[in-house]
Amino acid sequence: MLQKQTDINRRRFLASSSLGGAAAVLTGKVGAVETPTAKPSGMKITAIKTYMFNVATGPVRFDPKTKQPISSGFKTWLFLKLETNAGLSGWGEGSGEWISPIVRTTVHEWEELLIGRDPLNVTAICDDITNRLPWKGGPILGSAIAAVNMALYDIAGQGLKVPVHRLLGGRQRDRILIYDNGGLSFDSIDKARAQASAAVEAGARGLKGNPLEGRTWAMDRRELNHCVAVVQAVREEVGPDIELLLDTHGSPTPELSIAFARMVAPYRPLFLEEPCKVGSVDVLREISEKSPVPIATGEKLFSYRDFKEVIDARACAFLQPDISHSFGIDNFLHISRLAEEAQMLMAPHNASGPIHFAALLQADAVLRNFLIQEVSGSWFRRFDEFIDHDFRLQDGFVNLPDRPGLGIEVKEKDVAKLPYDKRMTYRQYRNADGSWKGW
């Protein structure tokens, strides 16, 4: 009944908007209205542009035992711009480690499916592209569709002169709770204390780091004890009110993750993320049942079907879809509604740039089952280099912008000058005997 009334209200809003009936062609499964009698808006997509560039993340990190690289010195971001004959342009993002060049090629291959289309047909266009392709899943197609979906919503919001969250059914909250991915270091106890204090001083109320990465074999007790000692030290440093989040990147064995969860539970981490490799929902559910720390996962899942299997098994506590890889805003909200039925909360993944973050804020605003949003504190402080925005971090929250569309303006001239280097370091997670330890 509530959803029916929401749809009725949205029809009234769209019908009375500045674009009149044209707005009603925002068709789709989530946050959309299909009006068969709606007239075309007259707006057409006229051009597609992409910008791919590197963003420095700091020096390459090396495994202290194997001396192999376990990180890259930069990330590669991919921005998509859709231009129209109405003078409006929409922006999306399909950034991903090692896949941005392929996603860029994919988007440009779709030019004949985009040029000349009415951009207000947001979901219909994305469904049309997906239906034409025999290949339905994975991060490449998921990221390409996501970038297009964001850009179309950006245009629609600007055309209707409303934030995207208005097109999605209306906001449930005025600000978004975030945590700092990078605020918790496992290099040493002293570094962990200092880094955590600095992040809290900068406004973070949640800190995440990557334990167990320094292990040298599958059941490394020394690494296990070290990581537990770090969490204990950080908890003592920041006090009881700061959330601690632990991400093992899907690389440990289930047995190691369970042992870690039991040892670290007294220090009350909010969740343990990706405690095992993606692939077996049964294993994930077993960890969830045995772990005293709630389990989170989802950044390596893409389609609705991927998430449905995890949700139906209730194999975790918190879901972490990545809006830039899981086919965009529409599918993200579709996943969230299914999770809501299972009383599961959303803690969306975010390891990309400012357009991705802007889209997340709009989508997070309408979730009824929202928990917390990931963001890199160091990247957040650099967003001014790439976009004009109204984001403000205060007391652990980022405000929800009221500007039309995604609420940002990309500094296109500056972005166009940024360098691109394809030589991204491949991670080398190796055990002491040279065997692969996971990623």
N, C-alpha and C positions, 0 to 999 in steps of 0.2 A: 504494500500500500504506500509506504514511504517513497519507494523508488518511482511508483506511478505518479505520485504528486510532484516529485522532483522533475520528471520528464514533462509534465504539464506546464510547470513553471518555466522550464527552459524553452519550451515552444513559444510561450507568451513573450519571453525576453527576446528570442531570436526574431520573432515576427515584428517586434516593435523597434528593432535595432536600426542603426543608420543605413545598413545594407538591405533592410527589409527581408523579403522572402529568400534572397540569395544566401543569407546566413544559414538557412535551414538545411542546406546540403552538406553540413558537417555530419556525415553519416557514419555510424559505427556501433560497436557493441557496448562501449563504455562512454558515458558523458556525451552522448550524441543523439541527434534527432533525425529521423528519416522522414522527409515530407515529399511524397511523390509529385506533388504539384509545384514544388519550388522552382523558381526561375533561375537560370544561370546568372551569375553575378556580372558577367562581362569581363572579369579579371582572368588573365591567362599567364601561365608561367612562360617566360621568354628566354631565360638563360640559367645555366647551372655553372657555378664556380666552386672550386675547392682550394683550400690552403692547407698545406701539410708542412709542419715545421717541428723543430726540436726545442724542448724546454729542459734546461739543466736541472738535475735533481741532486747534484753533489758528486763527490768523488766515487769511483767504483769501489764497492765493498768486496773484500776477499775473505774466503773461509780461512780462519786462522790455522786450521789443521792441514787442509789440502792446498792452500794458497791459490785456489781457483776462484774466479769471479762469481759472486752470487748476486750481483746487481748491475744495473747499467748506470752510466753517468748522465743519462737524459731519458726523457719520455718523448714519444712522437705523437703530436696532436693533429687531428684532422678536422677542419672546419668546413662545413658545406653552406653555400649561399644559393638560395633560389630567388631569382629576380622576376618581377611581374611587369605587365604593361600599365599597371596602376601606380607605379612609383614606389610600391611597397616591396621590401625584401625580407625573407625569412632566413634564420640561421639554425643549423643543426650541427651535431657533433657525432662522429663515429670513431673516436680515438681508441686505439688499442695497441698494446705492446706487440711488436712484430707483425701486426696485421693491417696497419693503417694504409700502406701502399696498395694492398689488394682490395681493401674497402673502397679506396678512392677510385680505382679502376672500375669496380662494380657499379658505383654510382654513375659514373660517366657513360657506362654501357646502357644505362636506363634512360638516357636523354630522350629517345624517341617515345618512351612511355610517360615522360613528364612534360616536355615542351608542348605548349598549346593547351594543357589541361587547366581547368578551373581549380586554383589552389584551395578553395573553400571546401572541396570534396576531400577532406583530410583522410579519413579512414578508408573511403572508397578507393582512393588512389593507391594507398598502401596495400589494401587487399587485392586490388587489380594486379599490381606487380607480383605479389606473392603467389597469386593463383596462376599466373603465367609461367612460373618457374617450377620444374619438377623437383628441385631440391628445396626442402622446406625448413631446415634448421641450421644450427651452427653459428659461430660468432661472425663469420664474414657477411652472410646475408642478414643476420640479425642486426649487425652494426650499420650496414648500409640502409636498411629499412628504417632503423631508429633515427638516423641522421635526417632522412627525408621527412619522417613523421614529425620530428621536432620543428623542422623548418616550416612545414605546412601549418602547424599549430601557431607558430610565431606570426605568420602572415595573417591567419584568421583572427587572432587576437588583436593585431594592429588594425585590421580592416573593421572590426567591430568596436575598436577602441576600448577593449577590456583586457585584463590579465587572462592568461590561459586558464587559470583555475576556475574562472567564471564559466568557461566553455565545458569544463569537466564536472560541473554540478555544484560548484561553490565551495569555498574554503571551510574546513573544520577547525582551523587554528590560525592565529595571527603571526606566529613565529615558529621556527623549526629548530628543535633541539639537535645539536650536533656534537660529534666527538672528533678529536684530533688523531688522525692516523699518522703516527710518527712521533707522538708525544711520549712514547714508552720505548726505551732502548734496552736491549739485552746484552750489550757489549761488556758492561761491567756494572757493579752495584753503584759505584761513585757516579759514573756517567748517567745511569738510570735516574738516580736521585736528582741530579742537576737538570737533566732534560725535562723531567716531569715537572719540577718546580717552575722552570721557564715557561712551559706550556700553560700551566695553570695561571701564572702571572699574566700571560697574554690573553687570558679569557676562557681557556678550555675548561670544561667540566667533565670531560671524558677523554681518556688516553688509551691508545691502542699500540701494541707492538707485536713482534714476531718471535715467540719462544721456540725452543728446540731446534733452531736452524743450525746451531753449532755442533750437533751430535755427530759422532764419528762411526756409529753403528746403530742397528735398529733399536736396541734397548740400552742406550747410553746413560747409565745412572749418574755419571758426573755432570752431564749436561742437564739432566732432569733436576738434580739438586741445585745447580747454579740458577736455572730459570725460576724455580720456586723461591730461592733466596732473593732474586731481583724483585719479584712481585711483592714479597713481604716487605722489602726495604722501601719500595715505592708507596705501598699502602701506608707505612709508617710516616713517610715524608709528606704525603698529600692529605692524609686524614681520611675519615670514613665517608665523606660526602662526594668524593670524586670517583666517577665510574672507571674501572679498569677493564679493558677488552683485549682478548688474546687471540691472535690469528696465526695458525700453524700452516697456512697455505696448502692444505690438503696433502702434506707430504709425510707425516709420521705414520707408523703402524697403528691400528686401532688399540693395541695393547699399551703402547707408549702414551697415547693420548688419554686413555682411561686412567693410567697411573698418574699422569700429570694433573688431570682434573681432580683426582682424589687428594693429591698433595697440596694443590693450590686453593682448594675450596675454602679454607678458613679465611682467606683474604678477599673473599666475595667478589670475584670478577663477574661482570655482567653476563658475558658469554665466552665460550670457546668456539672459535670460528674454523671451519673446514678441518676437522680433526682427522680426516682420512681422505684417501683418493676418491675422486668422483667415479661413480660407476655402479656401486652396490647400495641400493636403498636399505637392504636388510642390515648391512654392516653399520650404516649410519644410524639406523634405528637402535641397534644393539648398543652403540656408544651412548646414544641419548638416554637409554634406559639405565645404563650403569654409571653415567657421569653425574656427580652432584652439582656440576656447573652446567647451566643451560647451553645447548648447542645451536650454532647459527651456521647457515650455508646458503649458497645460491649464486655466487658470482660466476661460476663455470657452467651454469644452466642457462638455457636460452629460450626455448619454446614453452608455450603454455603446457604442453604435454609433459615436458621435463619436470616442471614444478608440480603438476597435478600428482605425479607419482609420489613425490616426497610428501606433499600435503595429505594425500589419501592415507599414507602410512603413518602420518604424524611423526616423521623420522627426525624432526628437529623442533626447536622451540621458536626460532626466529628465522625469517626468510630474507635473503639478501640479493634480489635481482638487480642487475646493472641495466639501467634504462638506456644506455648507449649500446648495449649488446643484445638485449632481450626484446628486440623489435619495437622499441619506442614506447611512447606514453600510453597508447591504447592497450598494448599487451601487458605493460606494467600494471595498469589498473585492473585489467582482467585477472591477472595473477593475484592481486591484492584482495579482490572480492572473494575468490575461492579460498584464500588463506583465512579471510575473516570468518567464513563459515566454519572453519576448523579451529577458530579461536587462536590463530597464530598471528604474531606481530611481525611487522615489516621493519627491517633495519637495512635500507638499501645500500648496495655497494657503490663506491665512487672512487675511481682511480684515474679520472680524466680531467678535462679542463673546464673553463668557466661557462661555456654554453651548456655542457652536460649538467653542471651544477645548477644553472638557472632553470633548466627543465625539471630537474629533481625537486627544486623548491616548489614549483607549480604543482607537480604531481603529489608530493608529500602533503601539501596543504589540504588535499581532498580525501586523504586516507582516513578511514575510521579506526584502522588497526595499526597506526604508525607508532614506532618505538623511538628510533633515534637515527640520525643521518651521519654518514661518514664524510669527512673532508680532510684533506691535508692542510694543516695550519700554515705550513710554509708556502704552499701554492695559493691558498686563500689570500695571503698577504700580497701576492703578486698579480692578482686578477686585474688590477688597474692597468697593467701593461698591455692587456689584450682587449678589454671591454670597458665601456662606461656603464656603471651600475650603481645601485643604491644599497648593496649588501652591507650590513653592520653586524658585527659580532658583539654581543653583550650578555653577560651572565650565562654563557654556554648556549645561547640561542642566536640564530640569524633571522632577521626580520623578513617578512614576506613582502616583496616589492609590489607596488600598485601600478606600475607602468603597463601599458598595453603589451600584448604578446608575452614573450618570455621575460620582458622587463629589462632588457639590456640592449646596448648598441655596440657592435663589434668595431674596434679600431682597425678598419680594413687596411688602410694604408700602412700602418705599423706592422700588422700581421703579415702583409705581403712581403715585407723586407726580411722576415725571420729566416734563418738558415735551416736547411734540411740535410742531415747526414744519415744515410741508411745503415751505417755500420754500428748498429746497436749490439751491445755485448750480450751474447746468450749466456744465461745463468748455468753454472756448473755445480749443482748440488751433488757432491760426491762423498761417500763414506771413506774411512781411512784405507780400506782395501781397494778403492777405486770404483766400486759399484755405485750405481745411481741411487740416490736416497729420496728422490721424489720432488714433485713440483705440481 
